[in-house]
């Protein structure tokens, strides 16, 4: 058994690779049918991870929306929604943010060890602060190992671009679910799907496209990025996986 969770990176972007516009108001990249699909993927996960900038910019609740899915999770002794996870070097997160205030699932904040005490003073009342590593960075390999030790077998990573880059460049993603919206953003200041980095998949090592499917006016591309792709058993028993919503 692997010592890290099965990692699904989920992202919706414009044709030109942007996650959003530069406008403070969030630009919806997807449609109701795809939002429902994402809700199902969340329901099958043990934890959902977003970057600190996403917490600040989007104020996400990260809860399962569908009541039937929440009830199915409760019926097998799981929280109604997955645990929430973020990583921050500065600790500049509002304790009143929806990430912390919405829902009763566990909240985990990873930070550099040298900042642990300070960040715990700010966020310790609303989350479990986990200091890791040294210096000013947190290594995602260490985060995954700690999550695994806490019983997280399936992790869903939902952005933003910096977090995507960290996971993908470190070859820590098993499955990439990439939704492409039918429009362009074209704003230099808007957040992109990934930042500049060295990625394992190049012209000489092409990623494996496992599925291409239209969902209304968007396209879902599923890439197998490891030999664990689609293997529920690599992360959790088949009994833990929820049936598809009907």
Wavefront OBJ file of the C-alpha trace (Angstrom):
o trace
v 0.000 0.000 0.000
v 1.269 3.466 -0.857
v 2.214 5.813 1.955
v 0.369 8.709 0.335
v -3.239 9.360 -0.675
v -4.550 8.871 -4.194
v -4.417 12.434 -5.561
v -6.973 13.802 -8.013
v -6.267 17.311 -9.287
v -9.499 18.949 -10.463
v -9.514 22.156 -12.469
v -11.697 24.169 -14.842
v -9.997 26.629 -17.159
v -10.661 28.782 -20.207
v -9.493 27.823 -23.696
v -6.403 29.979 -23.128
v -5.538 28.360 -19.790
v -6.898 30.783 -17.184
v -8.644 29.774 -13.959
v -10.497 33.055 -13.571
v -10.489 36.653 -14.704
v -8.606 39.407 -12.916
v -11.925 40.831 -11.726
v -12.649 40.329 -7.984
v -15.940 38.639 -8.886
v -15.416 34.957 -9.627
v -15.816 33.925 -13.253
v -17.695 30.627 -13.558
v -15.750 28.353 -15.888
v -18.178 25.457 -15.831
v -21.902 24.688 -15.917
v -24.455 23.117 -13.526
v -23.999 19.588 -14.892
v -20.238 19.734 -14.386
v -20.604 21.323 -10.945
v -22.702 18.277 -10.038
v -19.978 15.952 -11.350
v -17.400 17.767 -9.212
v -19.710 17.423 -6.222
v -19.653 13.645 -6.757
v -15.845 13.600 -6.893
v -15.769 15.594 -3.663
v -18.164 13.127 -2.067
v -15.800 10.263 -2.936
v -12.822 12.055 -1.361
v -11.550 12.059 2.202
v -10.129 15.577 1.974
v -10.189 18.603 -0.330
v -7.126 20.821 -0.609
v -6.841 24.409 -1.846
v -4.075 26.960 -1.636
v -4.159 29.883 0.765
v -4.574 32.333 -2.118
v -7.723 30.464 -3.160
v -9.087 30.743 0.386
v -8.454 34.493 0.312
v -9.642 35.164 -3.246
v -12.632 32.833 -3.620
v -13.713 32.238 0.009
v -14.786 28.654 -0.848
v -17.010 26.610 1.471
v -15.778 23.258 0.082
v -18.886 21.366 1.187
v -20.860 18.599 -0.497
v -23.886 20.320 -1.996
v -26.172 17.364 -2.696
v -28.147 16.197 0.334
v -28.267 12.597 -0.929
v -24.487 12.449 -1.123
v -24.155 13.897 2.369
v -26.561 11.268 3.689
v -24.646 8.466 1.963
v -21.435 9.620 3.606
v -23.130 9.781 7.012
v -24.622 6.316 6.508
v -21.142 4.772 6.296
v -19.843 6.740 9.290
v -18.074 9.502 7.399
v -18.461 13.271 7.924
v -21.060 14.905 5.664
v -18.255 16.673 3.791
v -14.550 15.839 3.409
v -11.859 17.399 5.561
v -10.532 20.741 4.306
v -6.814 21.301 3.819
v -4.739 24.350 2.969
v -1.079 25.386 3.038
v 0.213 28.800 4.047
v 3.618 30.320 4.706
v 2.307 33.634 6.024
v -0.771 32.542 7.964
v -2.578 35.498 6.421
v -6.004 33.852 6.493
v -9.135 35.208 8.154
v -10.444 32.893 10.898
v -13.944 33.922 9.752
v -13.390 32.671 6.178
v -15.904 30.111 4.922
v -13.099 27.556 4.715
v -13.082 27.551 8.522
v -16.618 28.638 9.399
v -18.731 26.486 7.057
v -19.454 22.878 7.975
v -18.242 20.665 10.776
v -15.566 18.665 8.936
v -11.947 18.765 10.065
v -9.831 21.724 8.933
v -6.065 21.320 8.526
v -3.595 24.148 7.944
v -0.035 23.171 6.985
v 2.728 25.720 7.448
v 6.537 25.926 7.742
v 7.720 24.657 11.129
v 9.335 27.955 12.069
v 5.975 29.718 11.632
v 3.923 27.119 13.501
v 3.517 28.886 16.832
v 2.624 32.221 15.274
v 0.081 30.741 12.863
v -1.406 28.556 15.596
v -2.027 31.699 17.639
v -4.051 33.104 14.741
v -5.854 30.012 13.450
v -5.568 27.387 16.182
v -9.102 28.021 17.430
v -10.671 27.205 14.044
v -8.298 24.587 12.590
v -5.555 22.114 13.371
v -2.270 23.836 12.505
v 0.408 21.356 11.369
v 3.994 22.697 11.204
v 6.155 20.789 8.706
v 9.624 21.034 7.276
v 12.114 23.844 7.594
v 12.632 27.284 6.114
v 9.768 29.080 4.405
v 8.309 26.268 2.277
v 6.202 23.207 2.921
v 7.025 20.135 0.855
v 3.898 18.539 -0.618
v 5.425 15.074 -0.156
v 5.490 15.713 3.592
v 1.914 16.995 3.508
v 0.727 13.853 1.740
v 2.540 11.612 4.200
v 0.935 13.422 7.132
v -2.517 13.271 5.536
v -2.081 9.545 4.976
v -1.201 9.099 8.655
v -4.498 10.845 9.495
v -6.520 8.374 7.434
v -6.833 10.398 4.231
v -6.798 7.901 1.360
v -8.293 10.043 -1.401
v -7.277 13.705 -1.750
v -8.887 16.141 -4.161
v -6.733 19.170 -5.057
v -8.778 22.118 -6.334
v -6.274 24.924 -6.906
v -5.094 27.473 -7.421
v -2.313 27.631 -9.960
v 0.561 27.685 -7.465
v -0.703 24.553 -5.738
v -1.327 22.851 -9.099
v 2.264 23.624 -10.060
v 3.682 22.244 -6.823
v 1.813 18.944 -7.138
v 2.308 18.445 -10.873
v 5.981 19.432 -11.026
v 6.707 17.054 -8.112
v 4.911 14.185 -9.943
v 2.464 13.722 -7.050
v -0.797 13.592 -9.029
v -2.430 10.288 -9.966
v -5.336 11.720 -11.936
v -5.880 15.091 -13.610
v -9.466 16.123 -14.318
v -9.266 19.162 -16.560
v -12.421 20.925 -17.747
v -12.114 23.371 -20.640
v -14.666 26.180 -20.891
v -15.724 27.448 -24.347
v -14.286 30.956 -24.081
v -11.093 32.969 -23.722
v -10.057 35.249 -20.839
v -6.993 36.925 -22.332
v -5.984 38.936 -19.243
v -2.297 39.006 -18.340
v -3.056 39.509 -14.627
v -5.582 36.675 -14.386
v -4.575 33.448 -12.578
v -3.408 30.609 -14.804
v -3.813 26.832 -14.534
v -0.100 26.396 -13.743
v 2.958 28.578 -13.296
v 6.297 28.159 -15.062
v 8.064 24.992 -13.863
v 9.726 21.773 -14.993
v 6.989 19.161 -15.396
v 7.479 15.398 -15.816
v 5.251 15.304 -18.909
v 6.988 16.642 -21.986
v 6.938 16.089 -25.730
v 8.996 12.951 -25.135
v 6.906 11.759 -22.158
v 3.310 12.414 -23.050
v 0.540 12.158 -20.478
v -2.037 9.427 -21.038
v -5.494 10.698 -21.963
v -7.932 8.277 -20.317
v -11.204 10.006 -21.169
v -12.565 12.920 -23.173
v -16.222 13.764 -22.603
v -18.503 16.699 -23.372
v -20.644 17.908 -20.481
v -22.991 20.482 -21.925
v -20.787 23.194 -23.390
v -17.571 22.171 -21.599
v -15.145 19.313 -22.215
v -13.782 17.042 -19.485
v -10.294 15.627 -20.098
v -9.134 12.929 -17.674
v -5.431 12.175 -17.692
v -3.805 9.167 -16.050
v -0.636 10.568 -14.502
v 0.490 7.500 -12.558
v 0.093 3.738 -12.612
v -2.381 4.123 -9.737
v -4.909 5.855 -11.990
v -8.445 4.773 -11.164
v -7.305 2.287 -8.530
v -9.605 2.852 -5.551
v -7.826 0.092 -3.677
v -4.570 2.040 -3.794
v -6.158 4.554 -1.474
v -9.237 3.148 0.173
v -11.375 0.046 0.084
v -14.046 -0.282 -2.565
v -16.651 -0.225 0.184
v -15.760 3.364 0.986
v -16.476 4.598 -2.536
v -19.898 6.157 -2.932
v -22.178 5.172 -5.803
v -22.689 7.685 -8.569
v -25.503 10.150 -7.992
v -28.631 9.568 -10.023
l 1 2 3 4 5 6 7 8 9 10 11 12 13 14 15 16 17 18 19 20 21 22 23 24 25 26 27 28 29 30 31 32 33 34 35 36 37 38 39 40 41 42 43 44 45 46 47 48 49 50 51 52 53 54 55 56 57 58 59 60 61 62 63 64 65 66 67 68 69 70 71 72 73 74 75 76 77 78 79 80 81 82 83 84 85 86 87 88 89 90 91 92 93 94 95 96 97 98 99 100 101 102 103 104 105 106 107 108 109 110 111 112 113 114 115 116 117 118 119 120 121 122 123 124 125 126 127 128 129 130 131 132 133 134 135 136 137 138 139 140 141 142 143 144 145 146 147 148 149 150 151 152 153 154 155 156 157 158 159 160 161 162 163 164 165 166 167 168 169 170 171 172 173 174 175 176 177 178 179 180 181 182 183 184 185 186 187 188 189 190 191 192 193 194 195 196 197 198 199 200 201 202 203 204 205 206 207 208 209 210 211 212 213 214 215 216 217 218 219 220 221 222 223 224 225 226 227 228 229 230 231 232 233 234 235 236 237 238 239 240 241 242 243 244 245 246
